[in-house]
Structure formats: C-alpha cells, structure tokens
Amino acid sequence: MAPAEVLDRVRFNADGLVPAVVQDAGDGRVLTQAWMNRESLERTLDRGETWFWSRSRQELWHKGATSGNTQAVRSVSLDCDGDAILVLVDQTGVACHTGAATCFHDPLGEPTAIEPFAALTDLERTIADRAAAADPESSYTARLLAKGIDTVCKKVGEEATEVAIAAKGREHDQVVYESADLLFHLAVLWRASGVSLDEVAAELASRRSPR
C-alpha cells in the first residue's frame, strides 16, 4: 500500500480529483490527460500500471483492461503546487481510444514542432520491427543485421568518416544528411549489440555535472 503521507501530499480538488498527465518515458510524447482520485492514484502506485477515475461513468478504470493497451509506470511525480501529477509510462499499443498513438493528435494549426528524441525512439522501434519480421531481400535494415556485427561496425565507421569530411568542408546541409545516416547505422549497431537507447541515455545522464 502507498504510504498515507505520500497521498496526503496531493491537493485533490473539490471533487476529490487531480489531473494526471501521462507521458511516454521512451519518446517524451504526451499520451493523454485523465483524472485520478485517491484510490486510483494509490492503485497506480501500488500496482505499477495506470488507474484513473472516469467522471462520465463515475467509476475506477484500469487503462488497457479491455483493449490490452496498458501503461507500465516508471515514475509518478507531483508538481510544485501539489495539484497535478505527471506519470511516465511504457505504453503497450496505442494510448488513444480512437486508435491514435496519443490522444493529442489533432493540431489546431500547422504542426511545426520537431521531436528529436522521439525521432530516435521511433527509429529504434522501427529497427526492432525490421529485425523481427522483415525479409532481408526487401529490407536494408534486416539485410544489414543479417550480415553480422562486422558489417554493421564497418558501416558505422564509414558514416562517421563522411560526417567528419562534411564538417571539415563546412558543408552544413551535408553534415545534417550524413549525421542522420550515422545515427541510423549507430542505432542498427545498438540493435546488433543488444544495447538500448534507454541505456545510452542513462549513461549520458550519469555524466551530467551538477551546477
């Protein structure tokens, strides 16, 4: 059971609810915003999957109980005023009941935001899909992985050299292009080596010096 003093820190509104923003721990995308009461928050903390309070049905609901699109909780954080919660999750399947990956899929204007970390996570997932199911005859990624680690390492070396040559020549657009090639082949190397983006990110975080 979650300690009472933890739950007591949350400032529930007059209806006994607190807004919970759910964010994908891997790619940083905001998946949904829902409501929790004390019991659903306690279940979320205790059981490691998200539980919410349905205002329309007036009942608790376990995200993914019927669809299978569950959310495994990595962390739950309280905001500085104590009246909102951020839940970092590993999403299974899609987050939205419409079938979209996130509930926030309806832009009010022309979408301009670029999600660099999400792009890397999407790339890692695509490579995993190609490795698991793609035909090496039709997929460059599957073919590269099938050739083994030596070939993958060689490609990473070649692409790193291309980036350096472009940078030396002060070719801005070419540096961008070759860097994308390098990141792709590096992600393939991670897959071939059993390394995840999470592990690389954790190593980078461990090197961050406190200010």
PyMOL commands that set and color helices and strands:
alter all, ss='L'
color gray80, all
select helices_A, chain A and resi 4-7+38-47+116-133+140-146+149-168+172-193+197-206
alter helices_A, ss='H'
color red, helices_A
select strands_A, chain A and resi 18-24+30-36+51-54+59-62+71-78+85-91
alter strands_A, ss='S'
color yellow, strands_A
deselect
rebuild
show_as cartoon
